Amino acid sequence: MAGIYIHIPLCRRKCNYCDFYSCTDISLKEEILGAIGRELERRRDFLPGRQIDTIYIGGGTPSLLAPDEIGALISRVLRATL
């Protein structure tokens, strides 16, 4: 079993205490999601034969993604790990 962490680096504002990479330019959302999808494809063979039991979506503020964007992201993870 294995888990995957997907970092969504989008925030409405940058908090002073946060050490995670993030940006406040929400217009980059599609570009970031595309990059995550490409990274999933590149790492397709990283965990051969391992079942993914956890997908953690963090960030930033992943709630800035619409429900259909989160669904599409999870679908891409599942396709890349089957």
DAJO-V509743 format. One record per backbone hydrogen bond with DSSP energy under -1.0 kcal/mol. NH is the residue of the N-H (numbers start at 0). CO is the residue of the C=O. E is the energy in kcal/mol with one decimal. If there is no record, write none. Layout:
# DAJO-V509743
NH/CO/E, NH/CO/E
This chain:
# DAJO-V509743
1/50/-2.0, 3/53/-2.5, 5/55/-2.9, 7/57/-3.1, 10/22/-2.2, 22/8/-3.2, 25/23/-1.4, 27/24/-2.1, 28/25/-2.0, 31/27/-2.8, 32/28/-2.6, 33/29/-2.3, 34/30/-2.1, 35/31/-2.4, 36/32/-2.2, 37/33/-2.2, 38/34/-2.3, 39/35/-2.3, 40/36/-1.9, 41/37/-2.3, 42/38/-1.8, 43/40/-1.3, 45/42/-2.3, 49/46/-2.0, 52/1/-2.8, 53/1/-1.1, 55/3/-3.2, 57/5/-2.3, 59/7/-1.1, 60/9/-2.6, 63/60/-2.2, 64/61/-2.1, 69/65/-2.1, 70/66/-2.5, 71/67/-2.3, 72/68/-2.0, 73/69/-2.5, 74/70/-2.3, 75/71/-2.1, 76/72/-2.1, 77/73/-2.5, 78/74/-2.5, 79/75/-2.3, 80/76/-1.2
